[in-house]
Amino acid sequence: MLFRSAVSRGARLAARRQGRPQLAQRLGYASAASPPAQSSLTYETADITGVKVATRDSRGPTTKLALVAPGGTRYQPAPGLTVGLEEFAFKNTQKRSALRIVREAELLGGQLAAYHTREALVLEASFLREDIPYFTELLAEVISETRYTTFEYHEDVERVLHVKQSKLAGDVSAQALDLAHSVAFHSGLGAPLYPTTSTPLGGYLSEHSIVDYAAAVYAKSKIAIVADGATPAALHRWTEQFFKTVPAQPSGPLALNTKPTTYYGGEQRTPHTAGNSLVIAFPGSSFKAFRPEIAVLAALLGGQPNVKWSPGFTILSKAAAGITGLTASGTNFTYSDSGLLVIQVTGPAASVRKVGEEAVKALKSIAGGTIGEKDVTKAVSKAKFDALEASQSRAQALLSAGSGLIHTGKPFQVAETAQSISGVTADKLKAAAKSLVDGKATVVAVGDLHVLPYAEELGLRV
């Protein structure tokens, strides 16, 4: 067992360095050329002293470890709390200063990161696999022993928040996407990823409210620990040792906003001088009720071509071909109990209007059954590839697995997803598209409102 008090930190690090060439030789790289077995895409789960744990061992020399907590903007009871808690990660704790954490991580060659989504707050560490004891201990220390000091709040947290707010103010694409979620879901999933400069944070955000939010988020019953590149035995051993002191249940005066999601839809138009963005959205697919036809429809909408020098087969890549300065994408944003299928077009106002109109026409054509079998086959293959590729992207895979553990009790298994996507037919795609265009849409325009279309002009009901 490794104890920090047993030997000096420098001696420990030097000893580890001496054994690393041999470690690389033992692990080897010969198997890298072989296609991964199906089991390499699945996670082994367990409950370790009340903590939900999932791991898969890719047998490489590095490990990525993530602690996923339900601390995303959906769950914050007041604006700004998620960002505040994220920015306090890896700051001063009861045992270590922020400087010591940085220096130790650097000496071990590790990387630390904290980020959030609409549903999750993620603390992440990447490191050489023999260093899993140190980084498991560090994550446990961050969530149970961080010192939420006043000077760090004013000098670091507030400063970084203002920088991010300023950056967001000029990003019309991000603003349009935030507004689309707000129109579609109102509160909860409708909360913006970052508070805008006009959000009144003074009465909600302080080091004291962040402490209360941490007590509501960081509890054994809420969090999940996910590892890629570690053996189950190693992760279980160090989780059991270092997470003993983490509170079993949430505490404090704040409670997470756990209201179920309701889709509303509607329209919003916001003038802006920095650019133009149009979002057309519909109810999508969720973790709990996965709809493979929505994934295939998102792939068919597409965006950027997959093959260089080709306009691509997808609807949006064809519509945007040859238009300078324009980007278009079709994406299903998947959440625990809801989803949002989004068509987003950003660029010159006239081009945005044209591509938006063509996208809606194409969607209605699919609903009318005019899609060709070849396009369906291509879209199914692309959707399967996108799902499998995401499962091999460590960061995305860990987030999906952790979110699945928190919300459904099991990690998101990509093998099941790929199999269900294979069963999508032209008739199922037609039915899905028809349900969307016949239902209530969400339409958001940000930019030159003199040119950007209304929902009614697109032929959509809001």
C-alpha positions as CSV (number, residue, x, y, z in Angstrom):
1,M,0.0,0.0,0.0
2,L,1.2,3.5,-0.7
3,F,1.1,6.0,2.1
4,R,2.3,9.6,1.7
5,S,3.8,9.6,5.2
6,A,5.9,6.4,4.6
7,V,8.5,8.0,2.5
8,S,9.2,11.5,1.1
9,R,7.3,12.6,-1.9
10,G,10.5,13.0,-3.9
11,A,11.7,9.5,-3.1
12,R,8.4,8.0,-4.1
13,L,8.3,9.8,-7.4
14,A,12.0,8.8,-8.2
15,A,11.2,5.1,-7.4
16,R,8.2,5.1,-9.7
17,R,10.2,6.7,-12.5
18,Q,12.8,3.8,-12.3
19,G,10.1,1.2,-12.9
20,R,8.3,2.8,-15.8
21,P,10.4,1.6,-18.7
22,Q,9.9,-2.0,-17.5
23,L,6.2,-1.3,-17.1
24,A,5.9,-0.1,-20.7
25,Q,7.8,-3.3,-21.8
26,R,5.4,-5.5,-19.8
27,L,2.3,-3.9,-21.2
28,G,3.6,-3.8,-24.8
29,Y,1.9,-2.4,-27.9
30,A,1.6,-5.5,-30.1
31,S,-2.1,-5.8,-29.6
32,A,-2.8,-2.2,-30.8
33,A,-3.0,-3.3,-34.4
34,S,-5.7,-5.9,-33.6
35,P,-9.4,-4.8,-33.7
36,P,-10.7,-4.4,-30.1
37,A,-12.9,-7.2,-28.7
38,Q,-16.5,-6.4,-28.0
39,S,-15.8,-6.7,-24.3
40,S,-13.4,-3.8,-24.5
41,L,-16.5,-1.5,-25.1
42,T,-18.3,-2.7,-22.0
43,Y,-17.9,-1.7,-18.4
44,E,-17.7,-3.9,-15.3
45,T,-19.8,-2.3,-12.5
46,A,-19.8,-2.6,-8.8
47,D,-20.9,-0.9,-5.6
48,I,-17.9,-0.1,-3.4
49,T,-18.8,1.2,0.1
50,G,-21.9,2.9,-1.4
51,V,-20.2,4.4,-4.4
52,K,-21.2,3.3,-7.9
53,V,-18.1,2.3,-9.8
54,A,-17.5,1.2,-13.5
55,T,-14.3,0.3,-15.2
56,R,-13.0,-1.2,-18.4
57,D,-9.4,-2.1,-19.0
58,S,-8.0,-1.2,-22.4
59,R,-4.7,-2.6,-21.2
60,G,-2.7,0.5,-22.2
61,P,-0.1,2.3,-20.2
62,T,-2.3,5.2,-19.2
63,T,-5.5,5.5,-17.2
64,K,-8.3,8.1,-17.3
65,L,-10.3,8.4,-14.2
66,A,-13.5,10.5,-13.8
67,L,-15.8,11.3,-11.0
68,V,-19.2,12.1,-12.4
69,A,-21.7,14.0,-10.1
70,P,-25.2,15.3,-10.8
71,G,-24.0,18.9,-10.4
72,G,-24.8,20.2,-13.9
73,T,-26.8,23.4,-14.6
74,R,-30.0,21.4,-14.7
75,Y,-29.8,20.6,-11.0
76,Q,-28.5,23.9,-9.6
77,P,-31.1,25.5,-7.4
78,A,-29.8,29.0,-8.2
79,P,-27.8,30.4,-11.2
80,G,-24.0,30.2,-11.2
81,L,-23.6,27.4,-8.6
82,T,-22.4,24.8,-11.1
83,V,-19.7,27.1,-12.5
84,G,-18.6,28.1,-9.0
85,L,-18.3,24.5,-7.8
86,E,-16.4,23.5,-11.0
87,E,-13.9,26.4,-10.6
88,F,-13.2,25.4,-6.9
89,A,-12.1,21.9,-8.1
90,F,-8.4,21.2,-7.4
91,K,-8.0,24.3,-5.2
92,N,-6.8,24.3,-1.6
93,T,-7.9,21.3,0.5
94,Q,-7.5,20.5,4.2
95,K,-4.4,18.4,3.3
96,R,-2.8,20.2,0.3
97,S,-2.5,23.6,-1.2
98,A,-3.5,24.2,-4.8
99,L,0.2,24.7,-5.6
100,R,1.0,21.3,-4.1
101,I,-1.7,19.6,-6.1
102,V,-0.4,21.1,-9.3
103,R,3.3,20.3,-8.6
104,E,2.5,16.7,-7.6
105,A,0.3,16.1,-10.6
106,E,3.1,17.5,-12.9
107,L,5.7,15.3,-11.2
108,L,3.6,12.3,-12.0
109,G,3.0,13.4,-15.6
110,G,-0.8,13.6,-14.9
111,Q,-3.4,15.9,-16.2
112,L,-6.3,17.3,-14.2
113,A,-9.6,18.8,-15.5
114,A,-13.0,19.9,-14.3
115,Y,-15.9,20.6,-16.6
116,H,-19.7,20.5,-16.6
117,T,-22.6,19.7,-18.9
118,R,-26.3,20.4,-18.4
119,E,-26.6,17.4,-16.2
120,A,-23.1,16.4,-14.9
121,L,-20.2,17.9,-13.1
122,V,-17.0,16.0,-14.0
123,L,-13.7,15.9,-12.2
124,E,-11.2,14.1,-14.4
125,A,-7.6,12.8,-14.1
126,S,-5.4,11.3,-16.7
127,F,-2.2,9.5,-15.6
128,L,0.2,6.6,-15.9
129,R,-1.7,3.6,-14.7
130,E,0.5,2.7,-11.8
131,D,-0.3,6.1,-10.2
132,I,-4.0,5.2,-9.7
133,P,-3.7,5.3,-5.8
134,Y,-2.6,9.0,-5.8
135,F,-5.3,10.2,-8.2
136,T,-8.1,8.2,-6.6
137,E,-7.1,9.8,-3.2
138,L,-7.0,13.2,-4.8
139,L,-10.5,13.0,-6.2
140,A,-11.8,11.8,-2.9
141,E,-10.0,14.7,-1.2
142,V,-11.4,17.3,-3.6
143,I,-15.0,16.4,-3.0
144,S,-14.8,15.9,0.7
145,E,-12.1,18.3,2.0
146,T,-11.9,21.3,-0.3
147,R,-11.6,24.6,1.5
148,Y,-14.0,27.1,-0.1
149,T,-12.0,30.2,0.9
150,T,-13.2,33.8,0.4
151,F,-10.0,34.9,-1.3
152,E,-10.0,32.1,-3.9
153,Y,-13.7,32.9,-4.6
154,H,-12.9,36.5,-5.4
155,E,-9.5,36.1,-7.0
156,D,-10.1,32.9,-9.0
157,V,-13.7,31.8,-9.3
158,E,-15.2,35.3,-10.0
159,R,-12.4,36.3,-12.3
160,V,-12.7,33.1,-14.5
161,L,-16.5,33.4,-14.5
162,H,-16.3,36.9,-15.9
163,V,-13.8,35.8,-18.6
164,K,-16.2,33.0,-19.7
165,Q,-19.2,35.4,-19.6
166,S,-17.3,37.8,-21.9
167,K,-16.4,35.1,-24.3
168,L,-20.0,33.8,-24.4
169,A,-21.3,37.4,-25.2
170,G,-19.7,37.2,-28.6
171,D,-20.6,33.6,-29.4
172,V,-24.0,33.7,-31.3
173,S,-23.9,29.9,-31.8
174,A,-23.6,29.1,-28.1
175,Q,-26.3,31.7,-27.3
176,A,-28.7,30.3,-29.8
177,L,-28.2,26.8,-28.5
178,D,-28.7,28.0,-24.9
179,L,-31.9,29.9,-25.9
180,A,-33.2,26.8,-27.7
181,H,-32.9,24.7,-24.6
182,S,-34.6,27.5,-22.6
183,V,-37.5,27.7,-25.0
184,A,-37.8,23.9,-25.3
185,F,-37.6,23.0,-21.6
186,H,-37.9,26.3,-19.6
187,S,-36.2,25.5,-16.3
188,G,-33.9,22.5,-15.5
189,L,-32.4,21.5,-18.9
190,G,-33.3,25.0,-20.0
191,A,-30.8,26.6,-17.7
192,P,-27.8,28.1,-19.7
193,L,-24.5,26.3,-19.5
194,Y,-22.9,29.6,-18.3
195,P,-24.8,32.6,-16.7
196,T,-24.9,35.6,-19.1
197,T,-23.4,39.0,-18.2
198,S,-27.0,40.2,-17.5
199,T,-27.8,37.4,-15.0
200,P,-28.1,38.8,-11.5
201,L,-25.7,36.6,-9.5
202,G,-25.2,38.8,-6.5
203,G,-28.0,37.3,-4.4
204,Y,-27.2,33.7,-5.4
205,L,-23.5,33.1,-5.8
206,S,-20.9,33.3,-3.0
207,E,-18.3,31.0,-1.4
208,H,-21.0,30.1,1.2
209,S,-23.7,29.1,-1.4
210,I,-21.0,27.0,-3.2
211,V,-20.3,25.2,0.0
212,D,-24.0,24.3,0.4
213,Y,-24.2,23.2,-3.2
214,A,-21.1,21.0,-2.7
215,A,-22.8,19.3,0.3
216,A,-25.9,18.6,-1.9
217,V,-23.8,17.2,-4.9
218,Y,-20.8,15.4,-3.4
219,A,-22.3,12.3,-1.7
220,K,-21.7,8.6,-2.2
221,S,-25.4,8.0,-3.2
222,K,-25.1,10.7,-5.9
223,I,-21.7,10.2,-7.6
224,A,-20.2,7.6,-9.9
225,I,-16.5,6.8,-10.5
226,V,-15.5,5.6,-13.9
227,A,-12.1,4.4,-15.1
228,D,-10.7,3.5,-18.5
229,G,-7.3,1.7,-18.5
230,A,-7.5,0.3,-14.9
231,T,-8.3,-3.2,-13.6
232,P,-11.5,-3.6,-11.5
233,A,-9.4,-4.9,-8.6
234,A,-7.2,-1.7,-8.5
235,L,-10.1,0.7,-8.8
236,H,-12.2,-1.1,-6.2
237,R,-9.3,-1.3,-3.7
238,W,-8.4,2.4,-3.8
239,T,-12.0,3.5,-3.9
240,E,-12.8,1.5,-0.8
241,Q,-9.8,3.0,1.0
242,F,-10.0,6.7,0.0
243,F,-13.8,7.3,-0.3
244,K,-14.6,6.1,3.3
245,T,-14.8,9.7,4.6
246,V,-17.1,10.9,1.8
247,P,-20.6,11.6,3.2
248,A,-23.1,8.9,2.3
249,Q,-26.0,11.2,1.7
250,P,-26.5,14.9,0.7
251,S,-26.6,17.4,3.4
252,G,-27.0,21.2,4.0
253,P,-29.8,23.7,3.3
254,L,-29.8,23.3,-0.5
255,A,-31.6,20.6,-2.5
256,L,-31.0,19.7,-6.1
257,N,-33.6,20.6,-8.7
258,T,-34.9,17.2,-9.6
259,K,-38.1,18.2,-11.4
260,P,-38.9,15.9,-14.3
261,T,-38.3,17.4,-17.8
262,T,-41.2,18.7,-19.8
263,Y,-40.9,19.7,-23.5
264,Y,-42.7,22.9,-24.3
265,G,-41.4,24.3,-27.6
266,G,-41.9,27.8,-29.0
267,E,-40.0,30.6,-30.6
268,Q,-37.5,33.3,-29.6
269,R,-35.8,35.9,-31.6
270,T,-32.8,37.9,-30.3
271,P,-30.9,40.7,-32.2
272,H,-27.1,40.5,-32.3
273,T,-24.4,42.2,-34.2
274,A,-21.7,39.5,-33.8
275,G,-23.2,37.0,-36.3
276,N,-26.2,35.0,-37.2
277,S,-27.4,31.6,-35.9
278,L,-30.7,29.7,-36.4
279,V,-31.7,26.7,-34.3
280,I,-34.6,24.4,-35.3
281,A,-35.2,21.8,-32.7
282,F,-37.6,18.9,-31.8
283,P,-38.1,16.4,-29.0
284,G,-35.2,13.9,-29.2
285,S,-33.9,10.7,-27.7
286,S,-33.0,10.2,-24.1
287,F,-30.8,7.8,-22.1
288,K,-33.9,6.2,-20.5
289,A,-35.9,5.9,-23.7
290,F,-33.4,5.6,-26.5
291,R,-34.9,6.0,-30.0
292,P,-32.5,4.7,-32.6
293,E,-34.5,6.3,-35.4
294,I,-33.7,9.7,-33.9
295,A,-29.9,8.9,-34.0
296,V,-30.2,7.8,-37.6
297,L,-32.2,11.0,-38.5
298,A,-29.5,13.1,-36.8
299,A,-26.9,11.3,-39.0
300,L,-29.0,11.9,-42.1
301,L,-29.2,15.6,-41.3
302,G,-25.5,15.5,-40.8
303,G,-23.4,18.6,-41.4
304,Q,-19.8,18.4,-42.5
305,P,-18.9,15.8,-45.1
306,N,-17.0,12.7,-43.9
307,V,-14.9,12.4,-47.1
308,K,-12.6,15.2,-48.2
309,W,-13.5,16.9,-51.6
310,S,-17.0,15.5,-51.4
311,P,-20.2,17.5,-50.6
312,G,-21.3,14.4,-48.6
313,F,-24.6,12.6,-48.7
314,T,-26.2,14.3,-45.7
315,I,-29.0,16.9,-46.0
316,L,-27.1,19.8,-44.4
317,S,-23.8,19.2,-46.0
318,K,-25.5,19.3,-49.4
319,A,-27.4,22.4,-48.6
320,A,-24.3,24.2,-47.2
321,A,-21.9,23.1,-50.1
322,G,-20.1,26.0,-51.6
323,I,-21.4,28.7,-49.2
324,T,-18.4,30.5,-47.6
325,G,-18.5,31.1,-43.9
326,L,-21.5,28.9,-43.1
327,T,-21.6,25.9,-40.8
328,A,-24.6,23.5,-40.4
329,S,-25.1,20.5,-38.2
330,G,-27.7,18.0,-37.1
331,T,-27.3,16.7,-33.5
332,N,-29.3,14.8,-30.9
333,F,-28.5,16.1,-27.5
334,T,-29.2,13.2,-25.2
335,Y,-30.2,13.7,-21.5
336,S,-31.4,11.4,-18.8
337,D,-35.1,11.8,-19.3
338,S,-35.3,13.8,-22.5
339,G,-33.5,14.8,-25.6
340,L,-33.4,17.6,-28.2
341,L,-32.8,17.0,-31.9
342,V,-31.2,20.2,-33.1
343,I,-30.6,21.6,-36.6
344,Q,-28.2,24.6,-36.2
345,V,-27.1,26.9,-39.0
346,T,-24.6,29.7,-38.4
347,G,-23.1,32.2,-40.9
348,P,-24.2,35.1,-43.2
349,A,-27.9,35.9,-42.5
350,A,-29.2,35.3,-46.1
351,S,-27.3,31.9,-46.3
352,V,-28.6,30.9,-42.9
353,R,-32.2,31.6,-44.0
354,K,-31.7,29.6,-47.2
355,V,-30.2,26.5,-45.6
356,G,-32.8,26.6,-42.8
357,E,-35.6,26.5,-45.3
358,E,-34.0,23.7,-47.3
359,A,-33.4,21.7,-44.1
360,V,-37.1,21.9,-43.1
361,K,-38.2,21.0,-46.7
362,A,-35.9,17.9,-46.6
363,L,-37.3,16.9,-43.2
364,K,-40.8,17.1,-44.6
365,S,-39.8,15.1,-47.6
366,I,-38.5,12.3,-45.3
367,A,-41.8,12.5,-43.5
368,G,-43.5,12.0,-46.8
369,G,-41.5,8.9,-47.5
370,T,-39.3,10.2,-50.4
371,I,-36.0,9.2,-48.9
372,G,-34.0,6.7,-50.9
373,E,-32.8,3.3,-49.5
374,K,-29.2,4.2,-50.2
375,D,-29.4,7.3,-48.1
376,V,-31.0,5.3,-45.3
377,T,-28.2,2.7,-45.5
378,K,-25.6,5.4,-45.3
379,A,-27.3,7.2,-42.4
380,V,-27.6,3.9,-40.4
381,S,-23.9,3.2,-41.0
382,K,-22.9,6.7,-40.0
383,A,-25.0,6.6,-36.8
384,K,-23.4,3.3,-35.8
385,F,-19.9,4.7,-36.5
386,D,-20.6,7.8,-34.5
387,A,-21.8,5.8,-31.5
388,L,-18.9,3.4,-31.7
389,E,-16.3,6.1,-32.2
390,A,-17.7,8.1,-29.2
391,S,-17.3,4.9,-27.1
392,Q,-13.6,4.9,-27.9
393,S,-13.2,8.5,-27.1
394,R,-12.2,8.2,-23.4
395,A,-13.7,11.5,-22.2
396,Q,-17.0,11.0,-23.9
397,A,-17.2,7.4,-22.9
398,L,-16.5,8.1,-19.2
399,L,-19.1,10.8,-19.2
400,S,-21.7,8.6,-20.8
401,A,-20.9,5.7,-18.5
402,G,-21.0,7.8,-15.4
403,S,-24.3,9.5,-16.4
404,G,-25.8,6.1,-17.1
405,L,-24.8,4.9,-13.6
406,I,-26.2,7.9,-11.9
407,H,-29.5,8.0,-13.7
408,T,-30.3,4.4,-14.7
409,G,-28.1,2.3,-12.4
410,K,-26.0,1.0,-15.3
411,P,-23.5,2.5,-17.8
412,F,-24.5,3.3,-21.3
413,Q,-23.6,0.2,-23.3
414,V,-22.7,1.1,-26.9
415,A,-23.1,-2.5,-28.1
416,E,-26.8,-2.4,-27.4
417,T,-27.1,1.0,-29.1
418,A,-25.3,-0.1,-32.3
419,Q,-27.5,-3.2,-32.5
420,S,-30.7,-1.1,-32.2
421,I,-29.5,1.4,-34.8
422,S,-29.0,-1.5,-37.2
423,G,-32.8,-2.2,-37.1
424,V,-33.9,1.2,-38.3
425,T,-35.7,1.1,-41.6
426,A,-37.0,3.7,-44.1
427,D,-40.5,3.3,-42.7
428,K,-39.3,3.9,-39.1
429,L,-37.4,6.9,-40.2
430,K,-40.5,8.3,-42.1
431,A,-42.6,7.8,-39.0
432,A,-40.1,9.6,-36.8
433,A,-39.8,12.5,-39.1
434,K,-43.5,12.8,-39.4
435,S,-44.0,12.9,-35.7
436,L,-41.5,15.7,-35.5
437,V,-42.8,18.0,-38.2
438,D,-46.4,17.4,-37.1
439,G,-45.6,18.3,-33.5
440,K,-44.5,21.5,-31.8
441,A,-41.1,22.8,-32.8
442,T,-38.5,25.0,-31.1
443,V,-37.2,27.8,-33.3
444,V,-34.5,30.3,-32.2
445,A,-33.0,33.1,-34.3
446,V,-30.0,35.2,-33.1
447,G,-28.6,37.9,-35.3
448,D,-30.0,40.0,-38.1
449,L,-33.7,39.5,-37.5
450,H,-34.6,41.5,-40.6
451,V,-33.4,38.5,-42.6
452,L,-33.6,35.5,-40.4
453,P,-36.9,33.6,-40.8
454,Y,-39.8,33.1,-38.4
455,A,-41.0,29.6,-37.6
456,E,-44.2,30.3,-39.6
457,E,-42.1,31.2,-42.7
458,L,-40.4,27.8,-42.3
459,G,-43.7,26.0,-42.2
460,L,-43.3,24.9,-38.6
461,R,-45.8,25.0,-35.7
462,V,-44.6,26.5,-32.5
